Amino acid sequence: MSLTLEIPAEFAKDLTDLIQAFTVAVIKEKPDDLVSFAADYFVNLQERRDRPGEQTGDVKFGGGAMENFKSLKKS
């Protein structure tokens, strides 16, 4: 069974960056509980995004994904 979905252009870049950053964080951290890690990662990302004047920063694949997540956890 094959499923093909077309990602709307307005979401493609952001979705790709988000998934890549999360994937890098998972590979680097090797969490025992992926679901809890994912929940923490995205809650922290959302909280940081929602703070007035806060920037979540540009997360680039192969680079600052883990640093970005660690800075979110410290906040």
C-alpha positions in Angstrom: 0.0 0.0 0.0 1.4 3.4 -1.0 0.2 6.8 0.2 1.2 9.9 -1.7 0.5 13.3 -0.2 1.3 16.7 -1.6 2.5 19.2 0.9 1.1 22.6 0.2 3.8 25.0 -0.8 3.1 27.4 2.1 3.9 24.6 4.6 6.7 22.8 2.7 9.7 24.7 4.0 8.6 25.2 7.6 7.4 21.5 7.8 10.7 20.2 6.4 12.8 22.4 8.7 10.7 21.4 11.7 10.9 17.6 11.0 14.6 17.8 10.2 15.3 19.7 13.5 13.3 17.2 15.5 15.0 14.3 13.8 18.5 15.7 14.5 17.5 16.2 18.1 16.3 12.6 18.4 19.4 11.2 16.8 21.7 13.2 19.0 19.8 12.7 22.3 18.8 9.0 21.7 15.8 9.3 24.1 14.5 6.2 25.8 11.0 7.5 25.5 10.5 9.0 22.1 6.9 10.1 22.7 7.8 12.0 25.9 10.8 13.5 24.2 8.7 14.7 21.3 6.1 16.2 23.6 8.8 18.1 25.6 10.5 19.2 22.4 7.4 20.6 20.8 5.9 22.1 24.0 9.1 23.9 24.7 9.3 25.1 21.1 5.8 26.4 21.3 6.3 28.1 24.6 9.4 29.9 23.4 7.6 30.9 20.2 4.7 32.4 22.2 6.8 34.5 24.5 6.8 38.2 23.5 10.1 39.2 22.0 11.4 35.6 21.9 12.9 34.1 18.8 13.0 30.3 18.3 15.9 30.8 15.9 16.5 29.3 12.6 17.1 25.6 13.1 19.2 24.2 10.2 19.6 20.5 9.4 22.9 19.1 10.5 23.6 22.1 12.7 21.9 23.9 15.5 18.9 21.7 16.1 20.2 20.2 19.3 21.6 23.5 20.5 18.2 25.1 19.9 16.4 22.4 21.8 18.8 22.6 24.7 18.4 26.3 24.9 14.6 25.8 25.0 14.9 23.3 27.8 17.0 25.8 29.9 14.3 28.5 29.5 
